[in-house]
Amino acid sequence: MSLVASAATVGTWAVLTAVGYAAVAGDDRREWAREHGARAALWLGALASVLVAVAAGSFSVYERAGVYVLAVAGVVGYGAGVTAAAGAAGLADAAAGDRATLARRLRAFWYASAAYFREARAAFVLAFVAFALAAVVAGVSVDPVLRAVGSFSVGGAFASLTALAATGVFVPGSYDEEAAERVRATH
C-alpha cells in the first residue's frame, strides 16, 4: 500500500469509529435508540442487504458500480449497527445506574447488545462483509478512483471489526448474571 492509501485507510477507520462513538455517546440519541433503535437498525440492515445484492448483480454489467454500491452498503450497514448499539447503550445506562463503575456499565452494555439489540452485531458483520468485498475487488483494479474506494473500504472493514469488539463479540464470558438480571429488570 502506498502512503496515501494507508492514510486513507487509517483516516476512514478513525472517522467511522469517531462518528460511531459520537452517535452512541449522546444521551438524547441513546434514549431515542433505546425505544426505536432496533426497528431502525432492522430497516437500515435490510437496505444494506439489498444494496449488497444489487452490487453482486451489477458486477457482471459494470464492475465499478458494484464496488461503489458495496462501499455504500458498508456505510449503511455500519449506520445500522451504530443505531442498535446506541439503543444497547441506553438500556445499559438505565440498568447500571448513575454511579456504576465502568466495568459494570460495560458488562451491561455487552449483555444488552447480545440479548436485546442483536441487530448491532449482525449489522456490523454485514458492514464488514460489504467493505471487505469492496476492498478486495477494488484492490486488484488499476483505476485510481477504484483503488481509493478500496483503501476507504479497508478502513471501513477495520472500523466494523472495532465496533464488533466494542459490542463484546470477541470477549468470552463478556457479561455476568448480575449484569443480565439488571438489564432484564430494566427492559
Residue pairs with C-beta under 8 A, 6 or more apart in sequence:
1 9
1 151
4 151
5 147
5 148
5 150
5 151
6 151
8 148
8 151
8 152
8 155
9 151
9 152
9 154
9 155
9 158
10 155
11 155
12 151
12 152
12 153
12 154
12 155
12 156
12 159
13 155
13 156
13 158
13 159
13 162
14 155
15 155
16 78
16 155
16 156
16 159
17 159
17 162
17 163
19 82
20 78
20 81
20 82
20 85
20 159
20 163
23 29
23 82
23 83
23 86
24 30
24 82
24 85
24 86
24 89
26 86
29 86
30 86
30 87
30 89
30 90
30 93
31 90
32 86
33 40
33 83
33 84
33 86
33 87
33 89
33 90
34 86
34 87
34 90
34 91
34 94
35 87
36 87
37 83
37 84
37 86
37 87
37 88
37 90
37 117
37 119
38 84
38 87
38 116
38 117
38 119
40 80
40 83
41 80
41 81
41 83
41 84
41 87
41 117
41 119
41 120
41 123
42 80
42 119
43 80
44 76
44 77
44 79
44 80
44 83
44 123
45 77
45 80
45 119
45 122
45 123
45 126
47 76
47 80
48 73
48 74
48 76
48 77
48 80
48 123
48 126
48 127
48 130
49 73
49 126
51 69
51 70
51 72
51 73
51 76
51 130
52 69
52 70
52 73
52 126
52 129
52 130
52 133
54 69
55 65
55 66
55 67
55 69
55 70
55 73
55 130
55 133
55 134
56 66
58 65
58 66
58 69
59 66
59 137
63 137
63 141
64 143
64 145
64 146
66 137
67 134
67 137
67 138
67 141
67 146
67 149
67 150
68 149
70 130
70 131
70 133
70 134
70 137
70 153
71 130
71 131
71 134
71 149
71 152
71 153
71 156
73 126
73 127
73 130
74 127
74 128
74 130
74 131
74 134
74 153
74 156
74 157
74 160
75 127
75 156
76 127
77 123
77 124
77 126
77 127
77 130
77 160
78 123
78 124
78 127
78 156
78 159
78 160
78 163
80 119
80 123
80 126
80 127
81 119
81 120
81 121
81 122
81 123
81 124
81 127
81 160
81 163
82 120
82 163
83 123
84 113
84 117
84 118
84 119
84 120
84 123
85 113
85 117
85 120
85 163
85 166
85 167
87 112
87 116
87 117
87 120
88 109
88 112
88 113
88 116
88 117
88 120
88 167
89 109
89 112
91 108
91 112
91 116
91 117
91 183
91 186
91 187
92 105
92 108
92 109
92 111
92 112
92 183
93 105
94 186
95 108
95 112
95 179
95 182
95 183
95 185
95 186
95 187
96 104
96 105
96 108
96 179
96 182
100 108
104 179
106 168
107 174
107 175
107 176
107 178
107 179
108 175
108 179
108 182
108 183
109 167
109 168
110 167
110 168
110 171
110 174
110 175
110 179
111 174
111 175
111 179
111 180
111 183
112 183
112 187
113 120
113 121
113 167
113 168
114 121
114 167
114 168
114 174
114 175
115 180
115 183
116 183
116 187
120 163
120 167
121 164
121 167
121 169
124 160
124 163
124 164
124 167
125 160
125 164
127 156
127 160
127 163
128 157
128 160
128 161
128 164
131 153
131 154
131 156
131 157
131 160
132 153
132 157
134 149
134 150
134 153
134 156
135 150
135 151
135 153
135 154
135 157
136 150
137 150
138 146
138 147
138 149
138 150
138 153
139 147
139 150
139 154
141 147
141 150
164 170
165 171
168 174
168 175
